[in-house]
Amino acid sequence: MSQNSKDPIAAHLQQSLAAFERATSDAPMLAAARAIAAAMTTALRAGNKVLIVGNGGSAGDAQHLAAEIVGRYKQERPGYAAIALTTDTSALTAIANDYGFEQVFARQVEGLGVRGDVLLALSTSGRSPNILAALRKARGRGLVTIGFTGSKGTAMGADCDHLLVAPSDDTPVVQQIHLAVGHGICDEIEQAMMRGASRK
């Protein structure tokens, strides 16, 4: 028995490291990340907003990324418009009670989303019914649809203009890659927005 098999923490770190090494050389994933950053920057420059959804740990990541966009990532700059649709307990519980849990995000997209906005949907499995319903509602309203998923969730791409696939099927590792790539996207957005502001 190896030493790491006796140490779940070290084993998890090794698994994560291997997945991050795959991610750094995953050309399609990196290309998707750059395209996503560009799409979000275009929307924000036009005065539109980013709506972000996810369940469980991905709900936490949705809130984290929205905070990076509204507050700041690394640079002092104006706030940009981003809303995590995972935080309003009155809306979530009312919609779930009246329409079913599948509609908790779609109904908010219907009420808050306008053409030119972005919906960023996080689903490690790519199969969450409430995430897919939100993406479909967003498409119908003219939002740019972006999905983050894992290696088994590629079917989610049918409802996405841009799909980022983390090179893992282990939920915690997929979430770690999503957050790391999300940070990189926040950095690119911030730099691009600041470059644009300096030219005015």
C-alpha positions as CSV (number, residue, x, y, z in Angstrom):
1,M,0.0,0.0,0.0
2,S,1.4,3.4,-1.0
3,Q,1.9,6.1,1.5
4,N,-0.6,8.4,-0.3
5,S,-3.3,5.7,-0.1
6,K,-3.2,6.1,3.7
7,D,-3.4,9.9,3.4
8,P,-6.6,11.2,1.7
9,I,-5.3,14.8,1.8
10,A,-2.1,14.1,-0.1
11,A,-4.0,11.8,-2.5
12,H,-6.5,14.5,-3.2
13,L,-3.7,17.0,-3.8
14,Q,-2.0,14.6,-6.2
15,Q,-5.2,14.0,-8.1
16,S,-5.8,17.8,-8.3
17,L,-2.3,18.4,-9.5
18,A,-2.6,15.8,-12.3
19,A,-5.9,17.4,-13.4
20,F,-4.4,20.9,-13.4
21,E,-1.5,19.7,-15.4
22,R,-3.9,18.2,-18.0
23,A,-5.8,21.6,-17.9
24,T,-2.7,23.7,-18.7
25,S,-2.2,21.7,-21.9
26,D,-5.8,21.3,-22.9
27,A,-5.9,23.5,-26.0
28,P,-9.7,23.3,-26.5
29,M,-10.4,24.2,-22.9
30,L,-8.0,27.2,-23.0
31,A,-9.5,28.4,-26.3
32,A,-13.0,28.1,-24.8
33,A,-11.8,30.1,-21.7
34,R,-10.4,32.9,-23.9
35,A,-13.7,33.0,-26.0
36,I,-15.7,33.2,-22.8
37,A,-13.6,36.0,-21.5
38,A,-14.1,37.9,-24.7
39,A,-17.9,37.3,-24.8
40,M,-18.2,38.5,-21.2
41,T,-16.1,41.6,-21.9
42,T,-18.2,42.5,-24.9
43,A,-21.3,42.2,-22.8
44,L,-20.0,44.3,-20.0
45,R,-18.6,47.0,-22.3
46,A,-22.1,47.2,-23.9
47,G,-23.7,47.9,-20.5
48,N,-25.0,44.4,-20.1
49,K,-24.7,42.0,-17.2
50,V,-23.5,38.5,-16.3
51,L,-26.0,36.2,-14.6
52,I,-24.4,33.1,-12.9
53,V,-26.0,29.9,-11.7
54,G,-25.0,26.6,-10.1
55,N,-26.0,24.1,-7.5
56,G,-24.2,23.1,-4.3
57,G,-20.5,23.9,-4.5
58,S,-21.1,25.4,-7.9
59,A,-23.6,27.8,-6.3
60,G,-20.7,28.9,-4.1
61,D,-18.5,29.3,-7.1
62,A,-21.3,31.4,-8.8
63,Q,-21.3,33.8,-5.9
64,H,-17.5,33.9,-5.7
65,L,-17.2,34.8,-9.4
66,A,-20.0,37.4,-9.3
67,A,-18.2,39.0,-6.3
68,E,-14.9,39.1,-8.3
69,I,-16.6,40.9,-11.2
70,V,-18.7,43.4,-9.2
71,G,-16.0,44.1,-6.6
72,R,-12.6,43.7,-8.1
73,Y,-10.2,40.9,-9.0
74,K,-6.8,42.5,-8.7
75,Q,-7.1,46.1,-10.0
76,E,-8.8,49.1,-8.6
77,R,-11.5,49.9,-11.2
78,P,-15.3,50.5,-11.6
79,G,-17.6,47.7,-10.6
80,Y,-19.0,45.6,-13.4
81,A,-22.5,44.1,-13.4
82,A,-22.8,40.4,-12.3
83,I,-25.5,38.7,-10.3
84,A,-25.4,35.2,-8.8
85,L,-28.9,33.9,-9.0
86,T,-28.2,31.5,-6.1
87,T,-28.5,34.0,-3.3
88,D,-32.1,35.3,-3.0
89,T,-33.7,32.8,-0.6
90,S,-37.1,34.4,-1.0
91,A,-37.0,34.1,-4.8
92,L,-35.5,30.6,-4.7
93,T,-38.1,29.2,-2.3
94,A,-41.1,31.0,-3.8
95,I,-40.2,29.8,-7.3
96,A,-39.4,26.2,-6.1
97,N,-42.7,26.2,-4.2
98,D,-44.9,27.6,-7.0
99,Y,-43.2,26.2,-10.1
100,G,-40.8,23.4,-8.9
101,F,-37.1,23.4,-8.3
102,E,-36.4,22.9,-12.0
103,Q,-37.5,26.5,-12.6
104,V,-35.5,28.3,-9.8
105,F,-33.0,29.8,-12.2
106,A,-35.1,29.9,-15.4
107,R,-37.7,32.1,-13.8
108,Q,-35.0,34.5,-12.6
109,V,-33.5,34.6,-16.0
110,E,-36.9,35.4,-17.4
111,G,-37.3,38.3,-15.0
112,L,-33.8,39.7,-15.0
113,G,-32.2,38.7,-18.3
114,V,-32.3,40.9,-21.4
115,R,-30.8,40.4,-24.9
116,G,-27.0,40.8,-24.8
117,D,-26.6,39.7,-21.2
118,V,-24.6,36.6,-20.4
119,L,-25.7,33.5,-18.5
120,L,-22.8,31.6,-17.0
121,A,-24.1,28.1,-15.9
122,L,-21.9,25.9,-13.7
123,S,-22.8,22.1,-13.7
124,T,-20.1,19.5,-13.0
125,S,-22.4,16.8,-14.5
126,G,-23.9,18.9,-17.3
127,R,-27.2,17.3,-16.5
128,S,-28.8,19.4,-13.8
129,P,-32.4,20.0,-14.9
130,N,-32.6,23.5,-13.4
131,I,-29.3,24.5,-15.1
132,L,-30.5,23.2,-18.5
133,A,-33.8,25.0,-18.1
134,A,-32.0,28.3,-17.3
135,L,-29.8,27.9,-20.4
136,R,-32.8,27.2,-22.6
137,K,-34.7,30.2,-21.2
138,A,-31.6,32.4,-21.7
139,R,-31.2,31.3,-25.3
140,G,-34.9,32.1,-26.0
141,R,-34.3,35.6,-24.6
142,G,-31.2,36.4,-26.6
143,L,-28.6,36.0,-23.9
144,V,-25.2,34.6,-24.6
145,T,-25.1,31.2,-23.0
146,I,-21.9,29.8,-21.4
147,G,-21.5,26.4,-19.7
148,F,-18.8,25.1,-17.4
149,T,-18.9,21.3,-16.9
150,G,-16.7,18.2,-16.5
151,S,-15.7,15.5,-19.0
152,K,-19.0,13.7,-18.7
153,G,-21.1,16.8,-19.2
154,T,-20.5,17.6,-22.8
155,A,-24.1,17.1,-23.8
156,M,-24.7,20.4,-22.0
157,G,-23.1,22.1,-25.0
158,A,-26.3,21.8,-27.0
159,D,-27.7,24.7,-25.0
160,C,-24.4,26.7,-24.9
161,D,-22.8,29.3,-27.2
162,H,-19.5,28.5,-25.4
163,L,-18.8,25.3,-23.3
164,L,-15.7,24.9,-21.1
165,V,-15.0,21.3,-20.2
166,A,-12.7,20.6,-17.3
167,P,-10.5,17.5,-18.0
168,S,-11.8,15.5,-15.0
169,D,-15.0,13.6,-14.0
170,D,-14.4,13.9,-10.3
171,T,-16.8,16.6,-8.9
172,P,-14.5,18.3,-6.4
173,V,-11.6,18.5,-9.0
174,V,-13.9,19.8,-11.7
175,Q,-15.1,22.5,-9.3
176,Q,-11.5,23.4,-8.5
177,I,-10.7,23.8,-12.2
178,H,-13.8,25.8,-12.8
179,L,-12.9,28.3,-10.1
180,A,-9.2,28.5,-11.2
181,V,-10.2,29.1,-14.8
182,G,-12.9,31.5,-13.6
183,H,-10.2,33.5,-11.8
184,G,-8.2,33.6,-15.0
185,I,-11.3,34.8,-16.9
186,C,-11.9,37.5,-14.3
187,D,-8.3,38.6,-14.8
188,E,-8.6,38.8,-18.5
189,I,-11.9,40.7,-18.3
190,E,-10.4,43.2,-15.8
191,Q,-7.4,43.8,-18.0
192,A,-9.4,44.1,-21.2
193,M,-11.9,46.5,-19.5
194,M,-9.1,48.6,-18.1
195,R,-7.3,48.8,-21.5
196,G,-10.6,49.9,-23.1
197,A,-11.1,52.6,-20.4
198,S,-7.6,53.9,-20.8
199,R,-8.2,54.5,-24.6
200,K,-11.2,56.8,-24.0
